[in-house]
Amino acid sequence: MALATVFRRIDPGGEDGAGRDLSLRWSGRISLTTRILALNIFALAMLAGGFFYLDSYRSRILDARGAQASREVRLIAAAMNAASPEHRAALALQLARDTGTRIRLFKPDGTLAGDTRAMGLRNVQLIDPTTQGWQLQAARFLDAMIDTVVNAPRAPLYRERRAGGEWPDVRTARTTPTAPATIWRAPDRTPVITAAAALGDGEVVMTTANARDITQTVRSERFRLSVVLAIVALVSIFLSLFLARTIVRPLRRLARAAVRVRLGRAREVVVPRLPSRRDEIGSLARALSDMSQALRARIDATEAFAADVAHEMKNPLASMRSALESLGSVKDPALRERLLAILRDDVQRLDRLITDIAEASRLDAQLSRAKFDEVDVAAMLDGLIAQRNDRGIERGVRFRFDNQIRGRASVMGEGARLERVFENLFENAVSFSPDNGLIAVGTAIDGSEMVVRIEDEGPGVPVEARESVFNRFQSIRPATEEFGKHSGLGLAIARTIVEGHQGSIVVESREDRLSGARFVVRLPLAPYR
């Protein structure tokens, strides 16, 4: 039976409980907090991609500086071609000052013919990294690390060469009309740019520049980006943890409460309702709280129903036991026949009781699966009353049907269940009606509801009992009725079915002030199509 569901209590120390009745056995998957952090860190990773952009920015600047060095060396070569040999040294010194480069002149055989450094101009000096402070050493270490991460191309290490043939730019300039340029790497990781161009007499002029400003610019941009990245990372992690805290902590509380309910401790558990949360988590908490309260009510109803069933079945069983014990010692045929009649009545009573109990226990589950169709209640009542009149009604009780509905009006429901409602109400009215009594059945429309009224001429229902008569096994029977003829479940079944159709059923006094009860059933009308 649906109401006799067995709730299995899980042993906290057993396989199901695993000794962790109040702990959550989280799976090995990624937690919600980690997922939130991962999503925000992913955005930071996109921002960290700026380091790759800085590397490409540095490459473009170096390429531009190399092209600029080629143009400058061609201009210098043109100027020196126009000058007389005795004025070339002074011109080279002046051009070196103007361009910020070191200018060297190589003879056709590769020997050094002139050098602005030897003339006293030391505007290009490479720095020994071992003489610098720890700040610059740390900066170079970060440069190397970032270059490794972004897979930046590694320039050849710059070193001084005496002969012109040892410089690749000089060798290329002698054989081609171009002005080649090469980018080198100084010991302190700053770029060194060399360029060479041939003169008309076979000599070659070469310029050297230490583009330290490029390294300083890239380092400055990297530092700014690192500061922004660090600040954004801290803020993102803080907000992620805060967001995870506001989501995960209440979910953990709800989950622990649900675990305790699962372990059969529903009465001791108070599922937090989180009234201050006006979001989806608050709605979930209140829904779980309502669900746990409904579960408790269902458990209480199950226990009460089981106790009522046991009590109701003990009465006929006790009567049968007494009759059976007496049957063995009674010799009078008439008395034995009376005892057998009692046994037959008790068996019928048990059969009727078990049938009604089975139906009452299955109602909730069956109504939840029922498919509702349009039902013409007025036509149904007319047919039920006609069937009773055809079969004949005991004690001369009569039915009168007053249909005040004009046209067709229907409700959404299950026809067989609604028939059971009115059959139970008819049976109840007949059992309380006097001989030759009249039962008035009426239908009407009240707003968006169909109203069915069933009035009898019986003793009526006391005001204090008008709610309890719908309880299971509650029955206020006439004194003249044979004991045990009704199970006390008819009105309870009727109310369950009506409420399952989103309707209501009440009992009240008749409006004409005559004795008797009036049952009023209200059902929502089906929408017009």
N, C-alpha and C positions, 0 to 999 in steps of 0.2 A: 504494500500500500504506500501511496505517496507520502501520507502523513506519518507513516511508521518507518521512516527512513532510519537506517542504522548508521550512527556516526561513529567511525572507527577512531579511537584515541591512539595517537601515535606515541610510542614509547620514546622519550627523549634520549634514552641510552641505547636504543636499538638501531636498526639499520636505517630507518626513515629519519629518526631524530638525529642520529649520529652525534649525540651529546651536545648539540648546538641548537637548543630549542629557541633561543632568543637571538641567535646570530644568523646572518644572511650568507648563504653559500654562493658567493659571487663566482661567476664563471671566469675562465681564463681570458676572456675577451677584454678589449680595451674599455676602461671605465669611462663614465660620462665626463668626469673632470679632465681626464687625459684627452678626450676628444675635443672638448672646448679649448683646451690649451693648444692642441695641434692645429685647430682651425685658425686661431689667432697667430700662432707662430708661423703658419704658412704665409699669412700676409706680411709678417716681418721678413720672411725669406725672400718675398718679392722685392721688399725694400732693400734687402742686402744685395740684391742683384745690381744695385748701383755701383758696387765695386767693379763688376765686369764693365760697366759703362765707363768708369774712370780709366780702366786699362785701355779701352779703345780710344778714349779721349787723349790719353798720353801718346798712343801710337800715331794718331793723326797729327798731334803737335810735332812729334819728332819727324814725321815725314815732311811736314811743312817747313820745319827748320832745315832739314837736309836739302830741300829744293831751294830754300833761301840761300844756304851756303853755296850751292852750285852757281846761283845767279851772281852772288857777291864775288866769287873767285873769278868768274868770267869778266866782270867789270874791272876787277883788280888787274887781271892779265891784259885787258885792253889798255888800261891806263899805263901799265909798265911797258907795253909794246910801243906806246907813243912817246915815252920818256927816253932820254939818252941813257946809256949804261951808267954814267957817273952820277946821274940823279935818281937811279932806281932805289938806292938804299934809303935816301931821305923820303922818297915817295912811299916806299913800303912802310916806313915808320909812321908817317902821317895817316896812311890808310888803316894801319893796325889800331891806331888810337881811335879813329872814327868808327870802325866796325867792332871794336872790342875783341879782336881776334889776334892770334899769333900767326905771323906770316913768315914762311921760309921759302927760299929760292934755291932750287937744285940745278946744277950744271947738267949738260947732256950726258956726262959719264956717271951721274948720280951723286956726286959729291956735293956737300952743302956749300952754297955760294953766299948765302946771307940768312940771318935770323934776327927778327926784331927783339927776341929775348937777349941775344948777345949784344944788341945795341942799347940795352938798359931798360927796355919796356917789358915789364913783367905783369901784364894785365891778365894772363891766363896761367893760373897756378892750381895744380891739383893738390887736394888736401889729403894728408895721411890720416886715415880713420882711427888709427891707434892713439892719436893725440887729441881726439874729441871726447866730449863728456858722455855720460851714460845715456842722456836723453837722445842724442843723435844715434848712438849705437842701438838703442831700443827701436828707434824709428827705422833704421836700416834692417833690423831683424823683422819688424812688421812688414816692411817692403818685400823682403825675401819670402816671407810666409804668404802674403797676399798674391805675389807673383806666381808662387807655386800653386795656389788654389785656383787662380784664374787661368793658369797655364800660359802665362805671358812669355813671348819669345825672349831668349836670353842673348844679349849683345856680347860680342867678344871683348875680353879685357884689354884695356888700353895700356900700351907700354911704349916708351920712347925708342926710336930707331934712328941710327946715324945716317945710313945711306938712303938715297931716294928710292932705289930699287926695292927696298924692304917695305915701302908703303904701297898698298894695293892701289890707292887712288893715283899715285904718281905713275905707276906702271900703266894703268889704264889710260891716263891722260896723254901719254906719249904715243899711243897707238890709235886713239880715237879722237874725233873732234869734240867729244862731249866733255863735260866737267863733272866727273863722278864724285859722289859724296858717300862717306861711311859713318855709321853711328857706332861708337864704342861705349864701353862701360868703365868708368873710372873706379879706383879702389873704394871710394866712398859711395858707389852705386849711382853717381850722377852721370848723365850722358855727356860724351865728348864727341863732337862732330868735326870731321876732317873733310876737306874738298880740295881738288887740284885741277889746274888748267895749264895747257902748254902755251909757251910764248913762241914768237916767230923764229927765234934763233936756236930752238931746241931745248931751251931751258924750261923748267916747270915750276910754277908757283903753287904753294899749298898753304891753306889756312886751317887753323885749329881753334875751336871754341868749346868752352866748358859750359853747357846749357844747364847750369845749376838751378836756374829759376823754374825750369819745367818740373824738376823733382820737388821743389818747394811748393809749387802750385798744386801738384797732385797730392802731396802729403797734407797740405792744408784742407783740400776738399775731402780727402779720406777722413781726416780728423773730424770735420764738421758732420760728415755722414755717420761716423761712428758715434758721435755724441747724440745725434738725432736717433740713431738706431737703438742706442742704449736706453734713452729716455722712453722711446716708444715701446721697447721690449719690457721695461719695468712697468709702465702703465698697462700694457696689454696683459702681462702676467697677473698683475694685481686685479684688473677688471675680470679676467678669466676666472681667477680663484674666487672673487666675490660672486660672480655669476654662478659658478659651480656650487658655491656654498649655499646660495639662495635656492638653488634647484635640488642639489643632491641631499642636503641635510633633511629637508622635509620629506623627500622621497624615501630616505632611509628610515625615518620615523614611521612613515606609513607602512613600509615594507616589514619592519619589525612587528608592528601591530598585526599586520596580516598573517605573519608567520605564527604569532601566538594564537590568533583565531584558528589557523589551520591545525594547530596542535591541540585544539579542543578546549582552549582556555578563554572562550568568548566572554564569559561573565566577568572575568577579571580584567579584561582589556578595554581601555578607553581609546578609541581611535581618534587622534587629534583632528579637530574640524578646521583649524587654522583660519579663524574668522577674519584676521587681519589681511589675509591674502585674497585679493580680488582678481587673481589671474587663473589660468588653467589648473595650476597646482592646488589652489584653494578649492576650486570646483571639484577636483579629484578627491581631495581630503574629505569634503562634505559628502560627496557621493559614497565614499568608502564607509564613512561614519554611519550614514543612513542605511547602507547595505548591512553593516554589522548589527545595527539595531533591528533591522527587519529579520536578520538571521536569528537573533536572540528571541524575537517574538515568535518566529516559526518554531524554534526549538521548544519554547514554552508551550506553544499551541500543540505541538506534537506530544509533549509529556502529558499535558492536560487531556488531550484526546485519548491517549493510551490509558490513562487512569479512568476516564469516563467509560471507555469500552470495557475495561476489566470489570468496573462496577456494574454496568448494565448487563453484562453476560453472566455475572455471578447470580443474579436473581433467578433467571430461568434454570440455570444449572442447579442451584440449591433446591428449587422446587422439584426438578426432575430427580435429584438424588433422594429427596424425602419420599417422593412417590415410589421410586424403585425399592427403597428400603422397606416401605410399608407393604408393597405388593407381595413380597415374599412371605409375609406373616398373615396377610388377610385371606380368609377363606370365603367370605360372603361374595357371591358373584356380582351383586349390584355394586358393592363398594369397590370391587376390583375393576368393574367397568368405569366407575368414576375416576379411579386412579389412572387407568389407561387413557381416558379422555384428557386428564390433566397433562399426561405425558405428551399426547398428540398436540395439545395447545402450546406446550412449552417448546416442542420441536418446531412448530410453525413460527412461534415467536422468535426463536433463535435464527431460523432461516430468514425471516423478515429483517431481523436486526443485522445479521451479517450482510445481507444484500444491500441494505441502506448504508451500512458502514463502508462497504466496498465502493459504493457510488460516491459517497461523500469524500472519501480519501482520494479518489481519482479526479475529482472535479477540477481542481486548480490546474493540474497538468493537462487535462483534456481541453479546458477552455483556452489555455495558452497556445495550443496547437490548432484550435478550431478555425475553420475558414468561414467567415461571415458572409451571408448573402442577404438580399432584401427579403424581409418577411412581412406579410400582410397580417398584422396581429388581429385586426377586427375579423377577418375571414377565418383565422385560426380559432378564435374564441367561439365564433358561430358554429364551426364544425365540431368543436369539443362539446359544446352544450347539446348540439343535435345528437351526437353519439350517446351521451348520457341519457337523454330523453328516450332514445330508441331502446337502450338496455333496460330502462326503468331505474328509478332512484328509490332507495330504501326509505321507509317511513313516510312516503308520500311527499318528500321534499321536492319543491319546484324551482326551476331556474327562469329568470327573465333577463333578456339581453337588450340593452339600450345603447345603440351605436349612434353617437352624435357626430361622427366624422363624415363629412361630405366629400365625396371623391375618394381617390386612392391615397392612402398614407401608409408608409411602411417604415420599419426600423432595420438596422443592420444587425444581424445576429444569426445564431444557429437555431433553426426551427425546432428540432427535436428537444433541445435544452429549454427553449421557451415554453414548449408544450408541457414539459415536466414542471415548470414553475406554476403554471395555471392549474395543472392537474393536482398538484400538492395543495394549492390554495382552495380548489374546489373540494377536495377531500376534507380539508380542515373545516371549511364552512359547513359541509354536510354533517360532519360529526358533531358540531355544536348546535345545529339547527333543531328546533322542536319538530314534532310530528306535523306534517303538512306545512312546514315552514317555507318561506320564500327567500331565495338567494338572488340578489340583484347584481347583475354584471353590467358595467357601463364603460364606454371608451370615449375619449375626448382629446382635443389638441390644446396644449397649453404652451404657447410660445414655440420653442424648438423641441418640445418633448411630447410624446404620446403618454397619456395617463389612462390607466386601467384601474377601475374601482370594483371591489368585490365586497358586498355587504350581506351579512347574515342576520338572523333574528335570535341568535343565541344569547348567552349571558354577557358577552363582551369580554374585554381584556382589561384588568385593572391598570390604572395609570402607571403604577410602580413596576409592572411586569411587561410593559409594552416594548421594551428593548430586550429583556432577557428571554422572551419567547422565541427569539431567533437564534439563541444559543443551542449548541448541540445537546441532545438528550434532555432538553428543557420542554416540559409539556404540562399544560394546565388542562386536564381532561374533565369532561362532565362526570358527575357522580354516577350517572346511569350507564356509562360506557364500561364495557368489560375490560378488566385490567390486562395490560400488555398488548392491546390491539394495535397500538401505534408505537413506533420506536423513538419518537421525539426528535427525528432528524429532518422531517419534511420541510419545516419553515427555514431551518438552517441551510438546507440544500437550495431552497428557493432564493434566499438572500445571496448565497454564493454565486448562483448563476446570474442573477440580476446585476450584481456588482461587477461580474465578469463582462457584462454587456455595457458597462459605464452607466448603469442606471441605479435606482434606489427603490427600496420597499420599506414601508412603515405601516403601523397599525394605529388606528385612531377610533374615536367614537363616531357614530352615525350623526349626520347633520340634522336628521328629523327627530332627534332626541329619543328615538325608540331604542329598546335594548338591542344589543348586538355589536358586532365589531365590523370595521371597514378596513380592508387592506388596500393600500394605494401603491401601485407599481408605476414608476416613471422610467421611460426609456427614450434615449435621444432619437429623433427622427433621422431617417436616411437622407443624405443630401440629394437635392433635385438634380436630375441628369438632363 
